[in-house]
Amino acid sequence: MMMKPRFFVFCYRGDAKLLPGRIENIRWVFPGAPIHLIDDKENPISPKCARELQEMGVLYEQSDFPRYGNLNGPGCIIGMLDVYAKHLKTDEVLIKTDADSLFIDRDFLQKAVGAGFGFMAAQVADYLFGGYFYLIRADVLSFVRRWLPSPSAILQGAHEDVTIGSLAYTCSLMLNYHCQILYDGRLGGRTGGFAYKHEGDERVKYIDRLFKKDGKIWMMTLGNPGIGKDQVLEVQRLMLERARREEESQGNNKKEEDNGNV
């Protein structure tokens, strides 16, 4: 059975400017996929921003579970799993991603979702299971919720990505599904964090290299400790412009091929 993706983005007020671009990027890869925006009731985006995103087709709701910073602790982990279970259908995979991340290789992602993995995650920094991208099948999610330890056994500072990722990886293997970890570029993989050391023309060249067919990066996180939201927004703008140019170039090449076959 071909599984279909359903996206979840957990956000805060500070993500507001990044969200339209992130939604555009997800739509670029999976045009018809449902996208759930789970806002923090204690620190939400503005009603105007929420309405504009809903007009883009986003399914908006607010959560009231404690997030303890950036999605940490047993209450948050249980709350997130409950949100997934409420919306996910049996023929779907959930994809959790962040407002400050971007997909770059559309072909890879479309094939990956259809490949039947029980669990997939982007490795980041010292964590094998990164929170800016992970994928879980619906039946695996059911097992994760069943095997989740009691709240008292989950550390107060436990990260959602590491906790959910560890359980999803194990449950996938129990159900005889393959798993895939998308390794960081520093370990020879094709994911990673954006290198802000490049500026001006060098930054444009760096972004062009990320989109090159040979060795193309699959996805990136633009968030980085010490990097402000305005800097992230500017990089997001440049990356989306580059993706649009690639789309136009591919469209023109296809037209030339079709004309040549007439």
HELIX and SHEET records of a PDB file:
HELIX    1   1 ARG A   13  ASP A   15  5                                   3    
HELIX    2   2 LEU A   19  VAL A   29  1                                  11    
HELIX    3   3 PRO A   47  GLU A   55  1                                   9    
HELIX    4   4 PRO A   74  HIS A   87  1                                  14    
HELIX    5   5 ARG A  106  VAL A  113  1                                   8    
HELIX    6   6 ALA A  138  TRP A  147  1                                  10    
HELIX    7   7 PRO A  151  ALA A  153  5                                   3    
HELIX    8   8 GLU A  160  MET A  174  1                                  15    
HELIX    9   9 GLY A  185  LEU A  187  5                                   3    
HELIX   10  10 GLY A  200  LEU A  210  1                                  11    
HELIX   11  11 LYS A  229  GLY A  260  1                                  32    
SHEET    1   A 7 LEU A  59  SER A  63  0                                        
SHEET    2   A 7 ILE A  35  ASP A  40  1                                        
SHEET    3   A 7 LYS A   4  CYS A  11  1                                        
SHEET    4   A 7 GLU A  92  THR A  97  1                                        
SHEET    5   A 7 PHE A 133  ARG A 137 -1                                        
SHEET    6   A 7 PHE A 119  ALA A 122 -1                                        
SHEET    7   A 7 CYS A 179  LEU A 182  1                                        
SHEET    1   B 3 SER A 101  PHE A 103  0                                        
SHEET    2   B 3 MET A 219  THR A 221 -1                                        
SHEET    3   B 3 THR A 191  GLY A 193  1                                        
END                                                                             
